[in-house]
Amino acid sequence: MTAQELVWRIAGGSGDGIDSTSQNFAKALLRSGLDVFTHRHYPSRIRGGHTYVEVRARPEPVRSRGDGYNFLLVLGDSFARNKREGTIYGDERVKPLTENLDELREGGVVVYDTGMLDEELVAATDLEERAEANDWHVYPVDLQAIAREHGRDVMRNTAGVGVTAALIEKDLDHFERLLEERMSGDVLEANRAVLRDAYEQAEAFEFGHDLRVPSGDHEEEQALLSGSHAIAYGALDEGCRFISGYPMTPWTEVFTLLSKHLPERGGIAEQVEDEIAAVAAAIGASHAGAKAMSGSSGGGFALMSEALGLAEITETPLVLVESMRAGPSTGMPTKPEQSDLDLVLYTSQGDSNRVVFAPSNTREAYEQTRDAFELAYEYHLPALVIYDQKLSGELRNVPVSFFDQEPSPGLPNTLTEDALDAEPTDGRFHRYRHEDEEASTGVSRRSIPGQRGGHYLASGNEHHPTGHLSEDPENRVAQVDRRAAKLDAIRERVDGGPASHQTYFGPETAEYGIVTWGSQQGTVREAVARLNEEGHSVRGVGVSDLAPFPVTEMTEFLESVESALVVEMSESAQFRGLVQRELGAYGDRLDSLLKYNGDPFEPREIAEAFRASVEDHEFDSSTTTFVPATSD
């Protein structure tokens, strides 16, 4: 049993307060000086069902959920709506116990509520035999009775935290302070009594385990936030003042956060009837001079396809968020997957002119959302931020000073009325001017409706420089080339320059590579560190610039290694396909590791696949698929 980290999993039914309890637990550990990382699992059901959250805490930076966990708190009964054995959902009374044991590490700790799981029910499981075989330490506690004595049943979660604190020998100061911040009056006193009583009862156990929470120290104040928080805050700081959307998991979290904070800043948030109306409203707001944003998930984003093309041909700045979940159709809406990549890159009509970023963590989510606004409004095109349910829901700590960055409310490449007066035109504003190519960037500066001298037509049809419909072949070619030139300019800015968002880790002279994108980067990074400690020579890269693709950077990376393993959460290897398509080669050097069962990767899975890739060992896994290299 390691004392270097605690990976605490709380399991129960939806409605047991699993989410709020885990957040408070994570905050308490964060305030005690540890770095924290959470992983959230919940069922794709409106109400009820087994759910759990993990909190990983250690003194060093935490970049992934890790491999398994070492402390299980079972509240019991995932809302026993169907208690018959053999039904489609199984016996939900014991699911929070039985469905979590496979990933519990050797020597781990189990606490379960005897008020919810009686002896007969537990005896029917194989807990006792498995505990003996795996050196697990089991502590049955009547959490329900403690909660009832001081308050109500629902306080079983507070009792569970009290027992946990005692078993890892952590004092209650931070936990009590969090209760005081969230509650008051009789509710606070009842929860405080439950916490202390549970702690004292657990202290009476003769501890058989050696798991104790490590100590830590932060040099500066930390904030605990998710990828959804970071995207919302990045949009606010970059001057976003309009958002329109329709609820859809997991995009809803960004929409809800901005709906709460925009009105405080003079902005507008609109929930409309569907995603078609949402993206159209955002295009209209941006056309009128506001920094605007919309987004959705899966099928909702698919509905935005046609309007995305409208933003491209009218050259209307727009930021869209696509929060991926397992598809197709409704699929598994609360499970992570990276299989919307092709949808985001290629949906809509004709030749596309769009920017796509894929942040890997909360810091990148904040920064790349700001960059998406910057590029959208500087180059007058749509910029998309694609991420997944994993990054959306996981909480990580970030120094508060990270957010001490200047706001950016401006509208670049927008003419003032004085500048419009000086425009060399025939009396009409040439919004889509291509004659003199103001710059090799392809950007033709715009006006805002209502400005003197800035009148023009905005249409989904191909148009003359003034916006009037035109099918003149020469004009058509000139307009298409000018719009495409924006991507060429952005590609030059991205490739190898300070604007690049790729992250490299491991020795620069490594023999082998691992390539990934989006939310899997932290897990790959941990696997790369582990492999190098074992004596392998491995370097990793996490790609965030998906369009325009960082051709130069990726070519240099793949030329520097003998072969590379591409890690992604999809069955069809969409990201590997993107790499080969953009680079036009390297198919004979790229193996794939794919996962699409609804759970994100663990570091050990990547390390095992790497060994199979470079050492030609057999690959045996029930959760991941290894696809060897093929010729181009």
C-alpha positions, 0 to 999 in steps of 0.5 A: 500500500502506498502512502504517496497518494489517496484515491478515494471512491465514494459510491451510491445512488443518484440522489445520495449527494455523491457529487457534492460530497466528493467536491467537499472532500476534494476541497478539504484535501486541497486546503490541506496542501494536496493536489487533487483530481476527480473522476466522475461516473454516473448513469445515463438515466434521469433518476436513480442508478449506480454512481461514483466519484473518485478523488485522487490526492497527492503532494505532487501534481496529479494529471490523471485518475491513475490506476484503480483506487485504494479507498472505497466508501459505499453508501449502498442502494442505487435507488432499488427501483428493481430489486429482482435478481436477473433483471436488466439493471440487476440487484441495485441494492448492492451495486455500489459495493459489487460493481466497484470491487474490480478496480480496488487495489491490493491492500485497499480499504472498504467502508460500507453502510450496514444500515443499507446493506445487511449481513445477509445481503453482503454475505450473498456477495463474494466480498469476504473471499475477495477481501482475503485474497486481495488483503482488503481491509473491510470496515462495516459501519451503520452510517444510517443510524448515525445520520438518523440519530442526529438528523436525517438519512440523507446525512449518511454521506457526511457520516461516511466522510467522518469515517474516512477522515478517521481511517486516514488519520486526518483531522476534521478542521477542513471538513468542518470549515467546509460545512460552515461555508455551505450550511447554517443553523440546525442543518449545520449543527446536525451535520457537524454532530454526524461528522464528529460521531462517525469520526469517533466511532471509526477511531474505535476500530483496530486499524489493519490497513497502513493507508494514511493521507500524505501531507502537502503544501501549496505556495499560493492559493488554489482554485478547484475547477472543471474544464467546463468552468475554465471554458466559461471563465475564458469566454468571459475574460475574452469579452463574450457577452452573448450565449445561446443554447439548448440543454444537452449533456455535457455541454449544459455545464458551460451554458449554465455557468455563462447563463449565470454570469453573463447578466452580471456583466451586462451580457445576454444568455438565451435558451432557445427552442433547439440548436439550429436556433441557438447557433443562428442567434449567436451568428446574429449577435456576432454580426451586430457586434457582440462577442458571441458563443454557442455550442452543444454535444453530439446530435445537437452539434450536428444540427448546427452544421448548416448554420456553421457554413453560413458563418463561414461564407458571411465571415462572421466571427463565432465561437462554438463549443462541442462537448463530446459524449459516446455516440452515435445518436443518444449513445451513452450521454454521460460517458466520454468518447472522442468520436465526434472529431470528424463531425467537428472537422468536416461538417457543413457545406463546401470547403471549410474555413474554421479553427478547431482547438482541443484542450487537454486540461483546465488550464488549456481549456481557459487559454484555448477558449480565449485563443478561439475568440481571438482568432475568430474575431481577428480572422472573421471565421468560426473557431471551435473548442472540442472537448469531452465529458471527461474534461467537462466533469473532472475537477483539478486545482489551479493556482488562483494567480493563473487567472490574473490575465488582462481582459480582451473585449476589443473587436479587431479588424473592425473599422471605425466610422472615420476609417469607413469614410476613408475607405477607397470605394465607389460609395459602397462599403466593400466588406468582402474586398479582394482586389487589393488583398489588404494583407496576405491573411485574407482578412477584409475588415468589417463594419458593424450594422448602424455605422455610417458608411458601413452598409453592406449585404450579408448572404449565404450565397457567393457574393461580390465585394459589396455582398451582392449575389455574384456567380462571376467565375473570377469573383468566385475564385477570388473569394474562395482563395481569400477565405482559404488564405486565412487558414494559411496565415493561421497555419504559419502562426501555429506551426512551431511558433509561440501560438502553438498549443502542442505539449511535449513531454519526455526526453527530446532524443527518445527512440519512440513516441506516443501521440494523443489529443484532448483529455487523454494527454494527462494520462499519456503523460503519466504513462510516458514518465512511468515507461522512461523510469522502467528504462524505455526511451519514450517521448509524448506529444499532446495535440491541441491544434486540430485545424489548421493542423500543425504539419511542421511540428508533427512531421518533425516529431514523427521524423524524430522517432522510430515509431509512435503509438496513437492513443484515442477514445474512438473505435475508428481511429479518427485522430490517427486518420487525421494525422495520416491525412494531414501529413500524407505519410507515416501510416507504417509507423503508427500503431493505435490504442483505442478505447470506447467502452465509456471509461477513459484510459488508465496509465497502465493500459497505455504502458501495456500497449506501448510494450506490445507495440515496441517489443512485439509482445502479445496484447491481451485486453478486454477494454482496449484495442491495439491496431498495428501500423499499416502502410500508407 
